[in-house]
């Protein structure tokens, strides 16, 4: 069951019976109580959501802390398959995508998301050590909205994220 369906079903149940507990909802929908709790938590969080896809824990953690300090809701994925799953379940406002990740690489993740009408509107910033012109061109041709090479300047990356989020809100 996709998270949009769960969210809609939870809302429908709560509209009919506002005092319904998470346990009652989970039993009614045949999902675990933790799924109901997580869905309700995500539905009430109005912060802009950024999915960071990187298998290097040091880089991921530092970036996560810096962006959470800016007020963003951060979701993590450590490989390409998890990234696709997180996009489907979390619907981020922007994706920071490393190219060299386990499973399917960042190019393939970007290609899959940009070819799916449900998710192709989500901006992708490729954030990678691969700085060759051919890699940059390939990323942009696959639909990436920006391409930032590591090591990056955190202040510049934050500005790029804000720009892309601002631009996306105007659409």
C-alpha positions in Angstrom: 0.0 0.0 0.0 1.5 3.3 -1.0 1.8 6.0 1.6 -0.6 8.4 -0.3 -3.2 5.7 -0.1 -2.5 5.1 3.6 -2.6 8.8 4.3 -6.0 9.2 2.5 -7.4 6.2 4.3 -6.3 7.4 7.7 -7.8 10.9 7.0 -11.0 9.3 5.9 -11.2 7.2 9.1 -10.4 10.2 11.3 -13.0 12.4 9.6 -15.6 9.8 10.4 -14.3 9.2 14.0 -11.9 11.9 15.2 -11.3 10.0 18.5 -10.0 6.9 16.8 -6.7 5.6 18.2 -3.6 4.5 16.2 -4.3 0.9 17.3 -7.9 1.0 15.9 -6.7 2.6 12.7 -3.9 0.0 12.2 -6.4 -2.8 12.8 -8.9 -1.3 10.4 -6.3 -0.9 7.6 -4.3 -4.1 8.4 -1.0 -2.2 8.8 1.2 -2.0 11.8 0.6 0.6 14.4 4.1 2.1 13.8 3.2 2.6 10.1 0.1 4.6 11.2 2.2 6.6 13.7 4.9 7.4 11.2 2.3 8.4 8.6 0.5 10.7 11.0 3.8 12.2 12.0 4.8 12.9 8.4 1.4 14.3 7.6 1.7 16.8 10.5 5.3 17.9 9.6 5.0 21.0 7.3 8.8 21.5 6.9 10.2 21.2 3.5 11.6 17.6 3.0 15.0 16.8 1.6 16.0 13.3 0.6 19.8 12.8 0.9 21.0 9.8 -1.0 24.6 8.9 -0.1 26.4 5.7 1.1 29.2 7.6 2.8 27.9 8.0 6.4 30.3 10.8 7.3 29.2 13.0 4.4 25.5 12.1 4.9 25.5 12.8 8.7 27.3 16.2 8.4 25.0 17.3 5.6 21.9 16.1 7.5 22.9 18.0 10.6 23.6 21.2 8.7 20.3 21.1 6.8 18.3 20.2 9.9 19.8 23.3 11.5 18.2 25.3 8.6 14.8 23.9 9.4 14.5 21.1 6.8 13.0 17.7 7.4 15.8 15.3 6.3 15.2 11.8 5.0 18.1 9.5 4.2 18.8 6.7 1.8 22.0 4.7 1.4 21.5 3.1 -2.0 19.6 3.5 -5.2 16.8 1.1 -4.4 16.2 2.7 -1.0 16.2 6.1 -2.7 13.4 5.0 -5.0 11.4 3.6 -2.1 11.9 6.7 0.0 10.7 8.9 -2.9 7.5 6.9 -3.1 6.9 6.8 0.6 8.1 10.3 1.7 7.6 12.5 -1.5 10.5 14.8 -0.8 10.6 18.5 -2.0 14.1 18.0 -3.3 16.6 15.1 -3.7 20.4 15.4 -3.1 21.6 12.4 -5.1 25.1 10.9 -5.0 26.1 9.2 -8.3 28.3 6.4 -6.9 25.9 4.5 -4.6 25.2 0.8 -4.2 22.4 -1.0 -6.0 21.4 1.2 -8.9 23.6 4.3 -9.4 22.5 7.9 -9.2 22.2 8.3 -13.0 19.7 5.4 -13.0 17.8 6.7 -10.0 17.4 10.1 -11.7 16.4 8.5 -15.0 13.7 6.4 -13.3 12.3 9.3 -11.3 12.3 11.7 -14.2 10.5 9.2 -16.5 7.7 8.7 -13.9 4.9 11.2 -14.1 4.2 10.9 -10.4 7.7 12.0 -9.4 9.3 13.8 -12.3 8.4 17.2 -10.7 10.7 16.6 -7.7 14.0 18.5 -8.2 17.2 16.5 -8.2 20.6 18.0 -7.3 23.4 15.6 -8.1 26.0 15.8 -5.4 29.0 13.8 -6.3 32.8 13.6 -6.5 32.5 12.9 -10.3 33.3 16.3 -11.8 34.0 15.3 -15.4 32.2 17.4 -18.0 30.7 14.2 -19.5 29.2 13.2 -16.1 27.7 16.6 -15.6 26.2 16.6 -19.1 24.8 13.1 -18.6 23.2 14.1 -15.3 21.6 17.2 -16.7 20.4 15.4 -19.8 18.8 12.8 -17.5 16.8 15.6 -15.9 18.9 16.7 -12.9 18.1 20.3 -11.9 21.6 21.0 -10.7 25.0 19.3 -10.4 27.4 20.0 -7.5 30.8 18.4 -7.1 32.4 17.2 -3.9 34.0 18.7 -1.9 31.3 21.4 -2.0 30.9 24.7 -0.2 28.0 24.2 2.3 26.9 27.9 2.0 26.7 27.6 -1.7 24.8 24.2 -1.5 22.3 25.7 0.9 21.7 28.6 -1.5 21.2 26.2 -4.4 18.7 24.2 -2.4 16.8 27.4 -1.5 16.8 28.6 -5.1 15.4 25.3 -6.4 12.8 25.1 -3.7 11.8 28.7 -4.4 11.6 28.0 -8.2 9.5 24.9 -7.6 7.0 26.8 -5.5 6.5 29.3 -8.3 5.4 26.6 -10.7 
